């Protein structure tokens, strides 16, 4: 058996589409969680009285 054949697994089209949808949703969740963490960090900086440049703040908030 060739090495390229050992790395492949047959998956039905329905299962592939389901896994693709789950992967997309998981990616969206991770992006959302990272965004919330960035907002929390920015709020901590503001409440601690630290001066944050507007450019850095926008970069953190992805605006």
C-alpha positions in Angstrom: 0.0 0.0 0.0 1.3 3.5 -0.9 1.9 6.0 1.9 -0.5 8.4 0.3 -3.3 5.8 0.4 -2.8 5.2 4.1 -3.7 8.8 5.1 -7.1 8.8 3.4 -10.4 7.8 4.9 -13.6 7.4 3.0 -16.3 9.7 4.2 -19.8 9.9 2.9 -20.9 13.3 1.3 -23.4 13.9 4.1 -20.8 13.2 6.8 -18.3 15.5 5.0 -20.8 18.3 4.8 -21.8 17.9 8.5 -18.1 18.0 9.5 -17.5 21.0 7.3 -20.4 22.8 9.0 -19.2 21.8 12.5 -15.7 23.1 11.6 -17.1 26.4 10.4 -19.3 26.8 13.6 -16.3 25.9 15.8 -14.2 28.5 14.0 -16.9 31.1 14.5 -17.1 30.2 18.2 -13.3 30.5 18.6 -13.4 33.9 16.9 -16.2 35.0 19.2 -14.4 33.8 22.3 -11.2 35.6 21.3 -13.2 38.8 20.6 -14.7 38.6 24.1 -11.3 38.1 25.7 -10.0 41.1 23.8 -12.9 43.3 25.0 -12.3 42.1 28.6 -8.6 43.0 28.4 -9.5 46.5 27.0 -12.0 47.0 29.8 -9.4 46.0 32.4 -6.9 48.5 30.8 -9.5 51.3 30.9 -10.6 50.6 34.5 -7.0 50.4 35.7 -6.5 53.9 34.2 -4.0 52.8 31.6 -3.9 54.9 28.5 -4.4 52.8 25.4 -3.7 54.3 22.0 -6.8 54.4 19.8 -5.0 52.4 17.1 -4.1 49.6 19.6 -7.7 49.6 20.9 -9.2 49.3 17.4 -6.7 46.5 16.6 -7.7 44.7 19.8 -11.4 45.1 19.0 -10.9 44.3 15.3 -12.6 47.5 14.2 
